[in-house]
């Protein structure tokens, strides 16, 4: 649980901006807030309305001029009284406001404490609380869509429906356990087995969305690899939509890693252009090449660029022999010139993903984006599906699935009281997704990952 004191934090990102918001929550939020806020005209405070005035410290020293709003319990995000000071967004102003509130006895909030209080006060469940952090950190529209659906309660509703069905099976089991002298209810057993099979299928369907959900949420680490002057930097600039890397005819222009976040077909890519791979006597260039190879080994996707207007070099051959064929998309560039290398030559070496483009004329780029999407998104999951994108949720699903499958496989060999133990465990584990079942350690682990003010 939590001590019901009054907490404060800056709710806007650090730095200089037009507006900085300070959020205060607790039973004394309004009392403390009105000690610092001096409205420009005489008013009677009403919840949900913004008032214009001055902010001062306890000694009456003017700090700033801005807006003040009060959200009355329980109709606030945390379920407590909440006030917000909308100040000018500068470090000096915001720190002065914080010091004035600390002097009144307000405590600095811990990371995620506002969301934690919202959960503990029944305003949101755990899945909804985690979706707030996901929405804030979303790097693509699809990731934001998934977070919004979780905040609306779609995932929670799905999980709680499965838990209710598990309870119905448990109820039948417990009735049979309580009255062992009666004949086994064969009709009830058939219905219970059918319900169990349906919940296993529902959890399997939900678990299958995790791979794509994680991709939309976390993105794909992508490395552009190739020999010097094959068009790596040109491709990065095209995908980024701006000139982010220097493009010249001089080999070795890119000596360090150039990283750019891009979004392709709704998938966030952390795209890295690297030094051209070749034997080099330049010390700095060798460091860049070593970094490129290290990144490629750790990447989710490698875009291996080849210049098809010339025969494969020794460096090209070394790259082709040493990269993982599962995570490589071979991009044959300079198709606007006479071809010395054909796609069939590369496919014959066991590569599954080979595509032709001309970076100079920007042809084949849309097909390249389609290929990247197809490598990571199956297209078999309905856009209306509830996606799993959180690893904690996914692990809970897998645990519950294992338990339910074990119950199904042991149905005819183990007594009902032992089967019921696994069913209750599955019900408990699924409850940890929504917060229907929780521990203090679980809450601390989740909310300490949140930023201050959330």
GUPA-735934 format. One record per residue (C-alpha): x negated, y, z negated. Coordinates in nm, 3 decimals. Layout:
BEGIN
node c1=X; c2=Y; c3=Z
...
This chain:
BEGIN
node c1=0.000; c2=0.000; c3=0.000
node c1=-0.108; c2=0.362; c3=-0.020
node c1=-0.126; c2=0.641; c3=-0.274
node c1=0.152; c2=0.883; c3=-0.187
node c1=-0.064; c2=1.193; c3=-0.191
node c1=-0.083; c2=1.467; c3=0.071
node c1=-0.333; c2=1.427; c3=0.354
node c1=-0.465; c2=1.651; c3=0.632
node c1=-0.664; c2=1.616; c3=0.953
node c1=-0.726; c2=1.800; c3=1.277
node c1=-0.501; c2=1.633; c3=1.535
node c1=-0.666; c2=1.779; c3=1.846
node c1=-1.006; c2=1.683; c3=1.993
node c1=-1.313; c2=1.858; c3=1.853
node c1=-1.455; c2=2.150; c3=2.046
node c1=-1.336; c2=2.482; c3=2.184
node c1=-0.983; c2=2.507; c3=2.326
node c1=-0.680; c2=2.727; c3=2.350
node c1=-0.496; c2=2.548; c3=2.070
node c1=-0.610; c2=2.344; c3=1.771
node c1=-0.351; c2=2.157; c3=1.561
node c1=-0.387; c2=2.069; c3=1.194
node c1=-0.146; c2=1.807; c3=1.064
node c1=-0.049; c2=1.770; c3=0.697
node c1=0.164; c2=1.481; c3=0.564
node c1=0.294; c2=1.403; c3=0.216
node c1=0.554; c2=1.503; c3=-0.040
node c1=0.383; c2=1.840; c3=-0.098
node c1=0.319; c2=1.920; c3=0.267
node c1=0.575; c2=2.200; c3=0.285
node c1=0.472; c2=2.344; c3=-0.053
node c1=0.108; c2=2.362; c3=0.045
node c1=0.185; c2=2.470; c3=0.399
node c1=0.390; c2=2.771; c3=0.297
node c1=0.113; c2=2.886; c3=0.061
node c1=-0.107; c2=2.944; c3=0.364
node c1=0.152; c2=3.053; c3=0.620
node c1=0.281; c2=3.411; c3=0.615
node c1=0.564; c2=3.457; c3=0.870
node c1=0.585; c2=3.785; c3=1.059
node c1=0.943; c2=3.830; c3=0.941
node c1=1.150; c2=3.708; c3=0.650
node c1=1.282; c2=3.357; c3=0.719
node c1=1.438; c2=3.053; c3=0.558
node c1=1.241; c2=2.749; c3=0.674
node c1=1.438; c2=2.497; c3=0.878
node c1=1.293; c2=2.165; c3=0.996
node c1=1.198; c2=2.126; c3=1.359
node c1=1.161; c2=2.497; c3=1.428
node c1=0.838; c2=2.680; c3=1.506
node c1=0.759; c2=3.008; c3=1.330
node c1=0.505; c2=3.272; c3=1.425
node c1=0.283; c2=3.425; c3=1.161
node c1=-0.056; c2=3.453; c3=0.992
node c1=-0.262; c2=3.185; c3=0.823
node c1=-0.450; c2=3.292; c3=0.510
node c1=-0.650; c2=3.124; c3=0.235
node c1=-0.562; c2=3.131; c3=-0.135
node c1=-0.733; c2=3.468; c3=-0.182
node c1=-0.525; c2=3.616; c3=0.097
node c1=-0.811; c2=3.631; c3=0.347
node c1=-0.679; c2=3.620; c3=0.703
node c1=-0.794; c2=3.309; c3=0.894
node c1=-0.587; c2=3.311; c3=1.212
node c1=-0.251; c2=3.388; c3=1.369
node c1=-0.041; c2=3.112; c3=1.523
node c1=0.259; c2=2.883; c3=1.491
node c1=0.387; c2=2.676; c3=1.200
node c1=0.635; c2=2.387; c3=1.211
node c1=0.787; c2=2.159; c3=0.946
node c1=0.926; c2=1.808; c3=1.003
node c1=1.141; c2=1.697; c3=0.713
node c1=1.125; c2=1.345; c3=0.568
node c1=1.230; c2=1.093; c3=0.691
node c1=1.262; c2=1.251; c3=1.035
node c1=0.891; c2=1.278; c3=1.109
node c1=0.623; c2=1.060; c3=1.261
node c1=0.499; c2=0.937; c3=0.922
node c1=0.841; c2=0.932; c3=0.755
node c1=0.710; c2=1.188; c3=0.505
node c1=0.729; c2=1.567; c3=0.507
node c1=0.489; c2=1.684; c3=0.777
node c1=0.373; c2=2.036; c3=0.861
node c1=0.156; c2=2.146; c3=1.149
node c1=-0.053; c2=2.458; c3=1.193
node c1=-0.102; c2=2.549; c3=1.559
node c1=-0.416; c2=2.764; c3=1.551
node c1=-0.667; c2=2.881; c3=1.808
node c1=-0.887; c2=2.586; c3=1.899
node c1=-1.228; c2=2.667; c3=1.757
node c1=-1.446; c2=2.484; c3=1.504
node c1=-1.478; c2=2.786; c3=1.270
node c1=-1.102; c2=2.850; c3=1.258
node c1=-1.009; c2=2.485; c3=1.206
node c1=-1.273; c2=2.430; c3=0.938
node c1=-1.158; c2=2.743; c3=0.755
node c1=-0.802; c2=2.607; c3=0.756
node c1=-0.920; c2=2.271; c3=0.626
node c1=-1.117; c2=2.432; c3=0.344
node c1=-0.811; c2=2.636; c3=0.242
node c1=-0.601; c2=2.318; c3=0.229
node c1=-0.868; c2=2.125; c3=0.038
node c1=-0.869; c2=2.404; c3=-0.222
node c1=-0.497; c2=2.338; c3=-0.278
node c1=-0.559; c2=1.968; c3=-0.342
node c1=-0.488; c2=1.821; c3=0.001
node c1=-0.706; c2=1.519; c3=0.088
node c1=-0.880; c2=1.457; c3=0.421
node c1=-0.699; c2=1.172; c3=0.598
node c1=-0.879; c2=0.851; c3=0.679
node c1=-0.895; c2=0.739; c3=1.045
node c1=-0.551; c2=0.623; c3=1.155
node c1=-0.390; c2=0.708; c3=0.821
node c1=-0.098; c2=0.899; c3=0.973
node c1=-0.010; c2=0.597; c3=1.190
node c1=-0.064; c2=0.364; c3=0.893
node c1=0.184; c2=0.564; c3=0.686
node c1=0.429; c2=0.559; c3=0.978
node c1=0.407; c2=0.179; c3=0.974
node c1=0.435; c2=0.144; c3=0.598
node c1=0.738; c2=0.375; c3=0.597
node c1=0.912; c2=0.171; c3=0.867
node c1=0.891; c2=0.432; c3=1.143
node c1=0.696; c2=0.205; c3=1.379
node c1=0.573; c2=-0.154; c3=1.379
node c1=0.212; c2=-0.267; c3=1.420
node c1=0.232; c2=-0.325; c3=1.796
node c1=0.376; c2=0.023; c3=1.839
node c1=0.106; c2=0.174; c3=1.619
node c1=-0.169; c2=0.011; c3=1.826
node c1=0.000; c2=0.130; c3=2.146
node c1=-0.055; c2=0.491; c3=2.033
node c1=-0.432; c2=0.438; c3=2.036
node c1=-0.402; c2=0.256; c3=2.371
node c1=-0.203; c2=0.542; c3=2.524
node c1=-0.457; c2=0.800; c3=2.407
node c1=-0.749; c2=0.600; c3=2.549
node c1=-0.575; c2=0.487; c3=2.872
node c1=-0.800; c2=0.523; c3=3.179
node c1=-0.532; c2=0.450; c3=3.439
node c1=-0.162; c2=0.502; c3=3.493
node c1=-0.100; c2=0.128; c3=3.467
node c1=-0.276; c2=0.116; c3=3.128
node c1=-0.061; c2=0.408; c3=3.014
node c1=0.253; c2=0.227; c3=3.140
node c1=0.163; c2=-0.082; c3=2.936
node c1=0.099; c2=0.128; c3=2.625
node c1=0.429; c2=0.315; c3=2.671
node c1=0.623; c2=-0.011; c3=2.705
node c1=0.467; c2=-0.138; c3=2.382
node c1=0.553; c2=0.187; c3=2.205
node c1=0.913; c2=0.152; c3=2.321
node c1=0.917; c2=-0.186; c3=2.145
node c1=0.933; c2=-0.419; c3=2.447
node c1=0.651; c2=-0.641; c3=2.325
node c1=0.784; c2=-0.642; c3=1.969
node c1=1.133; c2=-0.738; c3=2.087
node c1=0.989; c2=-1.030; c3=2.286
node c1=0.783; c2=-1.154; c3=1.992
node c1=1.066; c2=-1.120; c3=1.741
node c1=1.304; c2=-1.310; c3=1.969
node c1=1.056; c2=-1.599; c3=1.983
node c1=1.020; c2=-1.588; c3=1.603
node c1=1.399; c2=-1.602; c3=1.562
node c1=1.414; c2=-1.911; c3=1.782
node c1=1.138; c2=-2.074; c3=1.576
node c1=1.344; c2=-2.002; c3=1.264
node c1=1.642; c2=-2.177; c3=1.423
node c1=1.429; c2=-2.491; c3=1.470
node c1=1.304; c2=-2.461; c3=1.113
node c1=1.661; c2=-2.431; c3=0.988
node c1=1.754; c2=-2.760; c3=1.155
node c1=1.440; c2=-2.927; c3=1.013
node c1=1.506; c2=-2.805; c3=0.661
node c1=1.867; c2=-2.926; c3=0.676
node c1=1.741; c2=-3.271; c3=0.775
node c1=1.474; c2=-3.262; c3=0.501
node c1=1.727; c2=-3.159; c3=0.234
node c1=1.967; c2=-3.440; c3=0.322
node c1=1.748; c2=-3.743; c3=0.403
node c1=2.026; c2=-3.988; c3=0.320
node c1=2.230; c2=-3.868; c3=0.619
node c1=2.174; c2=-4.008; c3=0.966
node c1=1.942; c2=-3.804; c3=1.186
node c1=2.138; c2=-3.541; c3=1.376
node c1=2.045; c2=-3.655; c3=1.727
node c1=2.230; c2=-3.372; c3=1.898
node c1=2.063; c2=-3.116; c3=1.672
node c1=1.726; c2=-3.280; c3=1.735
node c1=1.773; c2=-3.253; c3=2.110
node c1=1.864; c2=-2.884; c3=2.080
node c1=1.567; c2=-2.818; c3=1.850
node c1=1.327; c2=-2.985; c3=2.093
node c1=1.473; c2=-2.783; c3=2.380
node c1=1.436; c2=-2.459; c3=2.183
node c1=1.077; c2=-2.547; c3=2.096
node c1=0.994; c2=-2.614; c3=2.462
node c1=1.147; c2=-2.279; c3=2.561
node c1=0.934; c2=-2.089; c3=2.309
node c1=0.619; c2=-2.265; c3=2.425
node c1=0.701; c2=-2.162; c3=2.782
node c1=0.773; c2=-1.803; c3=2.675
node c1=0.441; c2=-1.774; c3=2.491
node c1=0.254; c2=-1.929; c3=2.784
node c1=0.408; c2=-1.675; c3=3.021
node c1=0.315; c2=-1.390; c3=2.788
node c1=-0.042; c2=-1.518; c3=2.739
node c1=-0.092; c2=-1.537; c3=3.116
node c1=-0.058; c2=-1.159; c3=3.140
node c1=-0.361; c2=-1.096; c3=2.917
node c1=-0.626; c2=-1.121; c3=3.190
node c1=-0.463; c2=-0.848; c3=3.398
node c1=-0.352; c2=-0.649; c3=3.096
node c1=-0.708; c2=-0.639; c3=2.963
node c1=-0.835; c2=-0.525; c3=3.303
node c1=-0.588; c2=-0.236; c3=3.314
node c1=-0.675; c2=-0.144; c3=2.955
node c1=-1.054; c2=-0.188; c3=2.950
node c1=-1.145; c2=-0.156; c3=3.316
node c1=-1.407; c2=-0.336; c3=3.523
node c1=-1.780; c2=-0.276; c3=3.489
node c1=-1.889; c2=-0.248; c3=3.852
node c1=-2.244; c2=-0.222; c3=3.988
node c1=-2.334; c2=-0.119; c3=4.343
node c1=-2.640; c2=-0.321; c3=4.436
node c1=-2.856; c2=-0.336; c3=4.747
node c1=-3.182; c2=-0.249; c3=4.918
node c1=-3.278; c2=0.116; c3=4.976
node c1=-3.082; c2=0.309; c3=5.240
node c1=-2.800; c2=0.057; c3=5.287
node c1=-2.531; c2=0.313; c3=5.188
node c1=-2.489; c2=0.255; c3=4.812
node c1=-2.469; c2=0.623; c3=4.718
node c1=-2.245; c2=0.700; c3=5.016
node c1=-1.998; c2=0.434; c3=4.903
node c1=-2.003; c2=0.562; c3=4.545
node c1=-1.924; c2=0.915; c3=4.666
node c1=-1.636; c2=0.788; c3=4.881
node c1=-1.482; c2=0.587; c3=4.596
node c1=-1.533; c2=0.874; c3=4.350
node c1=-1.379; c2=1.125; c3=4.592
node c1=-1.665; c2=1.369; c3=4.539
node c1=-2.041; c2=1.404; c3=4.586
node c1=-2.177; c2=1.241; c3=4.270
node c1=-2.492; c2=1.080; c3=4.410
node c1=-2.764; c2=1.224; c3=4.633
node c1=-2.758; c2=1.081; c3=4.985
node c1=-3.075; c2=1.104; c3=5.200
node c1=-3.267; c2=0.896; c3=5.454
node c1=-3.560; c2=0.876; c3=5.214
node c1=-3.592; c2=0.532; c3=5.050
node c1=-3.595; c2=0.538; c3=4.668
node c1=-3.385; c2=0.855; c3=4.631
node c1=-3.177; c2=0.693; c3=4.354
node c1=-3.417; c2=0.604; c3=4.074
node c1=-3.182; c2=0.585; c3=3.777
node c1=-2.827; c2=0.461; c3=3.726
node c1=-2.551; c2=0.702; c3=3.830
node c1=-2.227; c2=0.609; c3=3.650
node c1=-1.885; c2=0.737; c3=3.761
node c1=-1.537; c2=0.639; c3=3.634
node c1=-1.294; c2=0.574; c3=3.921
node c1=-0.950; c2=0.417; c3=3.953
node c1=-0.870; c2=0.178; c3=4.236
node c1=-0.516; c2=0.047; c3=4.280
node c1=-0.445; c2=0.132; c3=3.916
node c1=-0.756; c2=-0.052; c3=3.792
node c1=-1.019; c2=0.156; c3=3.608
node c1=-1.371; c2=0.090; c3=3.733
node c1=-1.686; c2=0.200; c3=3.553
node c1=-1.882; c2=0.234; c3=3.874
node c1=-2.263; c2=0.244; c3=3.867
node c1=-2.485; c2=0.331; c3=4.162
node c1=-2.832; c2=0.185; c3=4.115
node c1=-3.183; c2=0.214; c3=4.248
node c1=-3.248; c2=0.033; c3=4.575
node c1=-3.388; c2=-0.315; c3=4.511
node c1=-3.733; c2=-0.355; c3=4.668
node c1=-4.097; c2=-0.413; c3=4.582
node c1=-4.223; c2=-0.075; c3=4.466
node c1=-4.550; c2=0.063; c3=4.334
node c1=-4.375; c2=0.367; c3=4.186
node c1=-4.354; c2=0.326; c3=3.807
node c1=-4.035; c2=0.533; c3=3.768
node c1=-3.863; c2=0.356; c3=4.057
node c1=-3.954; c2=0.015; c3=3.907
node c1=-3.783; c2=0.114; c3=3.582
node c1=-3.471; c2=0.208; c3=3.782
node c1=-3.479; c2=-0.127; c3=3.963
node c1=-3.510; c2=-0.318; c3=3.633
node c1=-3.210; c2=-0.128; c3=3.494
node c1=-3.012; c2=-0.207; c3=3.809
node c1=-3.078; c2=-0.581; c3=3.781
node c1=-2.993; c2=-0.581; c3=3.409
node c1=-2.662; c2=-0.400; c3=3.473
node c1=-2.579; c2=-0.641; c3=3.756
node c1=-2.630; c2=-0.939; c3=3.525
node c1=-2.381; c2=-0.791; c3=3.275
node c1=-2.127; c2=-0.653; c3=3.526
node c1=-1.776; c2=-0.785; c3=3.592
node c1=-1.809; c2=-0.700; c3=3.963
node c1=-2.105; c2=-0.649; c3=4.194
node c1=-2.063; c2=-0.464; c3=4.520
node c1=-2.361; c2=-0.596; c3=4.715
node c1=-2.422; c2=-0.363; c3=5.010
node c1=-2.599; c2=-0.486; c3=5.324
node c1=-2.699; c2=-0.284; c3=5.631
node c1=-2.558; c2=-0.493; c3=5.917
node c1=-2.733; c2=-0.286; c3=6.184
node c1=-3.063; c2=-0.461; c3=6.100
node c1=-3.161; c2=-0.821; c3=6.026
node c1=-3.158; c2=-0.924; c3=5.662
node c1=-3.478; c2=-0.819; c3=5.489
node c1=-3.671; c2=-1.028; c3=5.237
node c1=-3.523; c2=-0.809; c3=4.961
node c1=-3.172; c2=-0.873; c3=5.095
node c1=-3.234; c2=-1.247; c3=5.097
node c1=-3.360; c2=-1.243; c3=4.737
node c1=-3.047; c2=-1.057; c3=4.626
node c1=-2.816; c2=-1.295; c3=4.811
node c1=-2.986; c2=-1.596; c3=4.652
node c1=-2.978; c2=-1.464; c3=4.297
node c1=-2.637; c2=-1.300; c3=4.247
node c1=-2.330; c2=-1.483; c3=4.118
node c1=-2.101; c2=-1.569; c3=4.405
node c1=-1.798; c2=-1.560; c3=4.173
node c1=-1.826; c2=-1.191; c3=4.088
node c1=-1.983; c2=-1.052; c3=4.407
node c1=-1.809; c2=-0.868; c3=4.687
node c1=-2.053; c2=-0.845; c3=4.979
node c1=-1.996; c2=-0.519; c3=5.164
node c1=-2.133; c2=-0.512; c3=5.520
node c1=-2.197; c2=-0.146; c3=5.594
node c1=-2.275; c2=0.044; c3=5.916
node c1=-2.031; c2=-0.147; c3=6.134
node c1=-2.025; c2=0.158; c3=6.363
node c1=-2.370; c2=0.047; c3=6.491
node c1=-2.467; c2=-0.264; c3=6.689
node c1=-2.449; c2=-0.563; c3=6.457
node c1=-2.745; c2=-0.776; c3=6.355
node c1=-2.555; c2=-0.949; c3=6.071
node c1=-2.203; c2=-1.091; c3=6.097
node c1=-1.954; c2=-1.173; c3=5.820
node c1=-1.974; c2=-1.541; c3=5.916
node c1=-2.347; c2=-1.540; c3=5.835
node c1=-2.273; c2=-1.438; c3=5.476
node c1=-1.968; c2=-1.662; c3=5.434
node c1=-2.183; c2=-1.956; c3=5.542
node c1=-2.399; c2=-1.896; c3=5.233
node c1=-2.103; c2=-1.969; c3=5.004
node c1=-1.980; c2=-1.616; c3=4.938
node c1=-1.602; c2=-1.589; c3=4.898
node c1=-1.556; c2=-1.213; c3=4.930
node c1=-1.708; c2=-1.042; c3=5.233
node c1=-1.585; c2=-0.718; c3=5.386
node c1=-1.698; c2=-0.485; c3=5.665
node c1=-1.700; c2=-0.104; c3=5.636
node c1=-1.856; c2=0.207; c3=5.782
node c1=-1.938; c2=0.450; c3=5.502
node c1=-2.028; c2=0.713; c3=5.761
node c1=-1.683; c2=0.703; c3=5.925
node c1=-1.502; c2=0.590; c3=5.607
node c1=-1.344; c2=0.291; c3=5.781
node c1=-1.259; c2=-0.027; c3=5.592
node c1=-1.237; c2=0.159; c3=5.261
node c1=-0.869; c2=0.080; c3=5.200
node c1=-0.934; c2=-0.285; c3=5.280
node c1=-1.223; c2=-0.274; c3=5.031
node c1=-0.988; c2=-0.142; c3=4.762
node c1=-0.736; c2=-0.415; c3=4.846
node c1=-1.008; c2=-0.679; c3=4.813
node c1=-1.118; c2=-0.548; c3=4.472
node c1=-0.757; c2=-0.551; c3=4.351
node c1=-0.707; c2=-0.904; c3=4.483
node c1=-1.017; c2=-1.031; c3=4.300
node c1=-0.881; c2=-0.923; c3=3.961
node c1=-0.502; c2=-0.902; c3=3.995
node c1=-0.314; c2=-1.214; c3=4.101
node c1=0.008; c2=-1.043; c3=4.204
node c1=0.201; c2=-1.337; c3=4.057
node c1=0.308; c2=-1.139; c3=3.750
node c1=0.621; c2=-0.929; c3=3.788
node c1=0.569; c2=-0.551; c3=3.747
node c1=0.857; c2=-0.566; c3=3.497
node c1=0.673; c2=-0.821; c3=3.281
node c1=0.563; c2=-0.736; c3=2.929
node c1=0.184; c2=-0.735; c3=2.946
node c1=-0.056; c2=-0.836; c3=2.670
node c1=-0.363; c2=-0.611; c3=2.673
node c1=-0.479; c2=-0.630; c3=2.311
node c1=-0.725; c2=-0.904; c3=2.214
node c1=-0.577; c2=-0.933; c3=1.862
node c1=-0.234; c2=-0.999; c3=2.010
node c1=-0.378; c2=-1.249; c3=2.256
node c1=-0.561; c2=-1.448; c3=1.988
node c1=-0.242; c2=-1.460; c3=1.778
node c1=-0.048; c2=-1.589; c3=2.081
node c1=-0.305; c2=-1.862; c3=2.145
node c1=-0.298; c2=-1.970; c3=1.780
node c1=0.083; c2=-1.984; c3=1.779
node c1=0.081; c2=-2.174; c3=2.109
node c1=-0.159; c2=-2.437; c3=1.974
node c1=0.062; c2=-2.484; c3=1.668
node c1=0.385; c2=-2.518; c3=1.868
node c1=0.226; c2=-2.757; c3=2.116
node c1=0.102; c2=-2.968; c3=1.825
node c1=0.453; c2=-2.980; c3=1.681
node c1=0.591; c2=-3.092; c3=2.018
node c1=0.327; c2=-3.362; c3=2.066
node c1=0.364; c2=-3.493; c3=1.706
node c1=0.744; c2=-3.473; c3=1.701
node c1=0.800; c2=-3.849; c3=1.714
node c1=0.507; c2=-3.950; c3=1.492
node c1=0.497; c2=-3.711; c3=1.194
node c1=0.760; c2=-3.645; c3=0.926
node c1=0.966; c2=-3.328; c3=0.956
node c1=0.813; c2=-3.163; c3=0.650
node c1=0.466; c2=-3.172; c3=0.808
node c1=0.598; c2=-3.043; c3=1.140
node c1=0.770; c2=-2.761; c3=0.953
node c1=0.435; c2=-2.649; c3=0.809
node c1=0.297; c2=-2.584; c3=1.158
node c1=0.618; c2=-2.413; c3=1.266
node c1=0.608; c2=-2.177; c3=0.967
node c1=0.241; c2=-2.102; c3=1.038
node c1=0.323; c2=-2.014; c3=1.402
node c1=0.608; c2=-1.791; c3=1.284
node c1=0.369; c2=-1.618; c3=1.041
node c1=0.095; c2=-1.565; c3=1.300
node c1=0.337; c2=-1.410; c3=1.550
node c1=0.464; c2=-1.184; c3=1.274
node c1=0.114; c2=-1.039; c3=1.243
node c1=0.150; c2=-0.895; c3=1.595
node c1=0.448; c2=-0.682; c3=1.501
node c1=0.369; c2=-0.639; c3=1.133
node c1=0.661; c2=-0.850; c3=1.012
node c1=0.381; c2=-1.033; c3=0.830
node c1=0.071; c2=-0.843; c3=0.725
node c1=-0.207; c2=-0.810; c3=0.470
node c1=-0.401; c2=-0.509; c3=0.348
node c1=-0.714; c2=-0.642; c3=0.520
node c1=-0.527; c2=-0.667; c3=0.850
node c1=-0.402; c2=-0.307; c3=0.824
node c1=-0.745; c2=-0.175; c3=0.731
node c1=-0.903; c2=-0.357; c3=1.023
node c1=-0.652; c2=-0.211; c3=1.269
node c1=-0.622; c2=0.148; c3=1.152
node c1=-0.987; c2=0.217; c3=1.080
node c1=-1.042; c2=0.198; c3=1.455
node c1=-0.810; c2=0.494; c3=1.510
node c1=-0.940; c2=0.850; c3=1.536
node c1=-0.879; c2=1.115; c3=1.271
node c1=-0.544; c2=1.291; c3=1.296
node c1=-0.364; c2=0.988; c3=1.445
